[in-house]
Amino acid sequence: MSIKEIAIEVAELVEKKNRDYGNSFDKTLEEYGDTAYFLRIEDKLSRLKSLSKKDAPEIDESVEDTLKDIIGYTLLMINNKRSKGKVVIF
């Protein structure tokens, strides 16, 4: 699978989830600011750390799923900023 194919797969998944959850990412950003994005990414990085341990408990989320979530949240963040005519600078 090429990088472009992976990117399209993640983008399609993000668009579907965003519709299913009623654009909750943008709503959360409006309520809590950019910190909401950082916290979601931190949660996913913590999940990656847990999954990488040899004695990691069985979790219903794979390393690949977690990486896709990180990409997805980042796509949502960029989209949110661009839709407001902003450059992504923190």
MDAnalysis code that builds the backbone (N, CA, C; Angstrom):
import MDAnalysis as mda
import numpy as np

u = mda.Universe.empty(270, n_residues=90, atom_resindex=np.repeat(np.arange(90), 3), trajectory=True)
u.add_TopologyAttr("name", ["N", "CA", "C"] * 90)
u.add_TopologyAttr("resid", np.arange(1, 91))
u.add_TopologyAttr("resname", ["MET", "SER", "ILE", "LYS", "GLU", "ILE", "ALA", "ILE", "GLU", "VAL", "ALA", "GLU", "LEU", "VAL", "GLU", "LYS", "LYS", "ASN", "ARG", "ASP", "TYR", "GLY", "ASN", "SER", "PHE", "ASP", "LYS", "THR", "LEU", "GLU", "GLU", "TYR", "GLY", "ASP", "THR", "ALA", "TYR", "PHE", "LEU", "ARG", "ILE", "GLU", "ASP", "LYS", "LEU", "SER", "ARG", "LEU", "LYS", "SER", "LEU", "SER", "LYS", "LYS", "ASP", "ALA", "PRO", "GLU", "ILE", "ASP", "GLU", "SER", "VAL", "GLU", "ASP", "THR", "LEU", "LYS", "ASP", "ILE", "ILE", "GLY", "TYR", "THR", "LEU", "LEU", "MET", "ILE", "ASN", "ASN", "LYS", "ARG", "SER", "LYS", "GLY", "LYS", "VAL", "VAL", "ILE", "PHE"])
u.atoms.positions = np.array([
    [0.853, -1.182, 0.000],
    [0.000, 0.000, 0.000],
    [0.895, 1.240, 0.000],
    [0.559, 2.204, -0.815],
    [1.369, 3.419, -0.917],
    [0.985, 4.421, 0.179],
    [1.841, 5.404, 0.383],
    [1.560, 6.460, 1.360],
    [0.266, 7.181, 1.000],
    [0.083, 7.450, -0.279],
    [-1.132, 8.142, -0.726],
    [-2.374, 7.308, -0.408],
    [-2.305, 6.003, -0.620],
    [-3.446, 5.132, -0.329],
    [-3.760, 5.119, 1.167],
    [-2.715, 5.096, 1.983],
    [-2.914, 5.138, 3.435],
    [-3.553, 6.468, 3.829],
    [-3.055, 7.565, 3.250],
    [-3.597, 8.895, 3.557],
    [-5.074, 8.984, 3.186],
    [-5.432, 8.446, 2.043],
    [-6.835, 8.457, 1.606],
    [-7.685, 7.610, 2.551],
    [-7.173, 6.445, 2.925],
    [-7.890, 5.567, 3.855],
    [-8.158, 6.288, 5.177],
    [-7.133, 6.941, 5.712],
    [-7.290, 7.660, 6.978],
    [-8.258, 8.831, 6.809],
    [-8.118, 9.581, 5.726],
    [-8.998, 10.734, 5.486],
    [-10.457, 10.296, 5.387],
    [-10.724, 9.207, 4.696],
    [-12.098, 8.712, 4.567],
    [-12.651, 8.277, 5.923],
    [-11.817, 7.618, 6.723],
    [-12.236, 7.190, 8.054],
    [-12.538, 8.398, 8.940],
    [-11.682, 9.410, 8.882],
    [-11.871, 10.624, 9.684],
    [-13.156, 11.337, 9.280],
    [-13.394, 11.462, 7.989],
    [-14.619, 12.122, 7.524],
    [-15.861, 11.379, 8.007],
    [-15.832, 10.050, 7.942],
    [-16.974, 9.253, 8.395],
    [-17.191, 9.422, 9.896],
    [-16.112, 9.265, 10.675],
    [-16.233, 9.403, 12.127],
    [-16.694, 10.810, 12.500],
    [-16.167, 11.815, 11.815],
    [-16.536, 13.196, 12.118],
    [-18.027, 13.428, 11.861],
    [-18.543, 12.843, 10.786],
    [-19.991, 12.924, 10.514],
    [-20.781, 12.183, 11.596],
    [-20.328, 10.959, 11.904],
    [-21.028, 10.129, 12.886],
    [-21.092, 10.796, 14.259],
    [-20.028, 11.498, 14.632],
    [-19.957, 12.139, 15.947],
    [-20.421, 13.592, 15.923],
    [-21.012, 14.031, 14.831],
    [-21.574, 15.371, 14.764],
    [-20.552, 16.483, 14.874],
    [-19.406, 16.293, 14.210],
    [-18.345, 17.302, 14.203],
    [-17.892, 17.661, 15.620],
    [-17.785, 16.650, 16.469],
    [-17.448, 16.883, 17.877],
    [-16.056, 17.476, 18.068],
    [-15.134, 17.207, 17.143],
    [-13.778, 17.745, 17.300],
    [-13.800, 19.270, 17.274],
    [-14.446, 19.855, 16.270],
    [-14.514, 21.317, 16.184],
    [-15.256, 21.907, 17.380],
    [-16.307, 21.240, 17.808],
    [-17.067, 21.725, 18.967],
    [-16.205, 21.709, 20.225],
    [-15.413, 20.651, 20.385],
    [-14.528, 20.558, 21.543],
    [-13.450, 21.635, 21.488],
    [-12.901, 21.884, 20.294],
    [-11.903, 22.950, 20.146],
    [-12.494, 24.307, 20.499],
    [-13.719, 24.545, 20.070],
    [-14.349, 25.834, 20.368],
    [-14.542, 26.014, 21.865],
    [-14.858, 24.924, 22.545],
    [-15.108, 25.019, 23.983],
    [-13.821, 25.099, 24.799],
    [-12.799, 24.300, 24.423],
    [-11.603, 24.189, 25.251],
    [-10.336, 24.743, 24.614],
    [-10.401, 25.133, 23.365],
    [-9.222, 25.670, 22.689],
    [-8.293, 24.566, 22.190],
    [-7.133, 25.000, 21.715],
    [-6.171, 24.073, 21.114],
    [-5.688, 22.992, 22.074],
    [-5.815, 23.237, 23.365],
    [-5.411, 22.241, 24.360],
    [-6.147, 20.918, 24.145],
    [-7.362, 20.983, 23.654],
    [-8.135, 19.761, 23.403],
    [-7.409, 18.852, 22.416],
    [-6.826, 19.451, 21.382],
    [-6.055, 18.671, 20.400],
    [-4.840, 18.033, 21.068],
    [-4.108, 18.842, 21.829],
    [-2.900, 18.329, 22.481],
    [-3.220, 17.170, 23.419],
    [-4.328, 17.269, 24.127],
    [-4.709, 16.198, 25.044],
    [-5.066, 14.916, 24.296],
    [-5.759, 15.052, 23.189],
    [-6.091, 13.854, 22.392],
    [-4.827, 13.185, 21.863],
    [-3.885, 13.991, 21.393],
    [-2.624, 13.432, 20.893],
    [-1.852, 12.783, 22.041],
    [-1.824, 13.427, 23.193],
    [-1.137, 12.855, 24.358],
    [-1.754, 11.514, 24.748],
    [-3.082, 11.420, 24.709],
    [-3.750, 10.142, 24.997],
    [-3.291, 9.058, 24.027],
    [-3.204, 9.407, 22.757],
    [-2.796, 8.431, 21.746],
    [-1.328, 8.052, 21.902],
    [-0.474, 9.013, 22.267],
    [0.938, 8.693, 22.501],
    [1.085, 7.776, 23.713],
    [0.288, 8.009, 24.737],
    [0.299, 7.121, 25.905],
    [-0.148, 5.720, 25.519],
    [-1.160, 5.643, 24.663],
    [-1.623, 4.343, 24.188],
    [-0.509, 3.624, 23.437],
    [0.218, 4.355, 22.583],
    [1.338, 3.756, 21.847],
    [2.400, 3.219, 22.796],
    [2.699, 3.980, 23.830],
    [3.688, 3.525, 24.816],
    [3.227, 2.227, 25.462],
    [1.954, 2.172, 25.825],
    [1.413, 0.956, 26.444],
    [1.457, -0.227, 25.489],
    [1.074, 0.016, 24.247],
    [1.050, -1.069, 23.264],
    [2.443, -1.576, 22.920],
    [3.450, -0.728, 23.093],
    [4.809, -1.117, 22.716],
    [5.499, -1.978, 23.767],
    [4.931, -2.046, 24.955],
    [5.528, -2.855, 26.019],
    [5.277, -4.331, 25.740],
    [6.280, -5.138, 26.061],
    [6.168, -6.576, 25.795],
    [5.038, -7.220, 26.585],
    [4.798, -6.727, 27.786],
    [3.750, -7.303, 28.625],
    [2.459, -6.485, 28.560],
    [2.249, -5.833, 27.429],
    [1.058, -4.990, 27.261],
    [-0.206, -5.838, 27.338],
    [-1.215, -5.340, 28.047],
    [-2.484, -6.080, 28.101],
    [-3.172, -6.059, 26.738],
    [-4.035, -7.019, 26.534],
    [-4.793, -7.066, 25.284],
    [-5.742, -5.872, 25.225],
    [-5.616, -5.086, 24.177],
    [-6.471, -3.916, 23.980],
    [-7.089, -4.046, 22.596],
    [-8.298, -3.544, 22.454],
    [-9.003, -3.646, 21.176],
    [-8.499, -2.673, 20.128],
    [-7.413, -1.972, 20.403],
    [-6.880, -1.004, 19.452],
    [-5.437, -1.382, 19.126],
    [-5.125, -1.490, 17.851],
    [-3.779, -1.856, 17.434],
    [-2.892, -0.623, 17.343],
    [-1.597, -0.867, 17.204],
    [-0.650, 0.225, 16.994],
    [-1.043, 0.995, 15.735],
    [-1.395, 0.278, 14.682],
    [-1.781, 0.952, 13.439],
    [-3.016, 1.825, 13.641],
    [-4.006, 1.322, 14.369],
    [-5.205, 2.118, 14.649],
    [-4.846, 3.399, 15.398],
    [-3.952, 3.274, 16.360],
    [-3.541, 4.429, 17.157],
    [-2.803, 5.445, 16.303],
    [-1.924, 4.970, 15.437],
    [-1.215, 5.884, 14.536],
    [-2.187, 6.586, 13.591],
    [-3.170, 5.850, 13.106],
    [-4.186, 6.455, 12.235],
    [-4.979, 7.523, 12.988],
    [-5.258, 7.270, 14.262],
    [-5.972, 8.264, 15.064],
    [-5.158, 9.548, 15.214],
    [-3.854, 9.411, 15.417],
    [-2.988, 10.590, 15.527],
    [-3.028, 11.391, 14.229],
    [-2.922, 10.691, 13.115],
    [-3.008, 11.363, 11.809],
    [-4.377, 12.027, 11.665],
    [-5.421, 11.302, 12.043],
    [-6.778, 11.815, 11.914],
    [-7.009, 13.080, 12.720],
    [-6.583, 13.075, 13.980],
    [-6.738, 14.276, 14.802],
    [-5.954, 15.448, 14.219],
    [-4.802, 15.152, 13.654],
    [-3.996, 16.211, 13.045],
    [-4.683, 16.766, 11.803],
    [-5.271, 15.897, 10.998],
    [-6.038, 16.366, 9.836],
    [-7.206, 17.247, 10.276],
    [-7.900, 16.832, 11.321],
    [-9.015, 17.625, 11.828],
    [-8.547, 18.990, 12.325],
    [-7.391, 19.024, 12.984],
    [-6.857, 20.285, 13.500],
    [-6.494, 21.226, 12.357],
    [-5.797, 20.708, 11.360],
    [-5.428, 21.537, 10.201],
    [-6.686, 22.041, 9.504],
    [-7.666, 21.161, 9.321],
    [-8.918, 21.549, 8.673],
    [-9.631, 22.646, 9.464],
    [-9.659, 22.496, 10.778],
    [-10.303, 23.497, 11.627],
    [-9.644, 24.861, 11.457],
    [-8.326, 24.890, 11.491],
    [-7.602, 26.162, 11.371],
    [-7.793, 26.777, 9.987],
    [-7.665, 25.964, 8.961],
    [-7.806, 26.479, 7.589],
    [-9.213, 26.992, 7.327],
    [-10.214, 26.326, 7.878],
    [-11.599, 26.761, 7.652],
    [-11.866, 28.133, 8.262],
    [-11.025, 28.521, 9.206],
    [-11.146, 29.839, 9.836],
    [-10.146, 30.834, 9.254],
    [-9.458, 30.407, 8.179],
    [-8.489, 31.287, 7.536],
    [-7.228, 31.499, 8.341],
    [-6.943, 30.562, 9.238],
    [-5.764, 30.690, 10.095],
    [-4.651, 29.775, 9.616],
    [-3.444, 30.192, 9.901],
    [-2.277, 29.351, 9.684],
    [-2.089, 28.551, 10.965],
    [-1.669, 27.317, 10.848],
    [-1.509, 26.477, 12.032],
    [-0.218, 26.855, 12.747],
    [-0.350, 27.751, 13.708],
    [0.771, 28.175, 14.552],
    [0.256, 28.173, 15.984],
    [1.031, 27.595, 16.864],
    [0.599, 27.531, 18.266],
    [1.350, 28.524, 19.101],
])
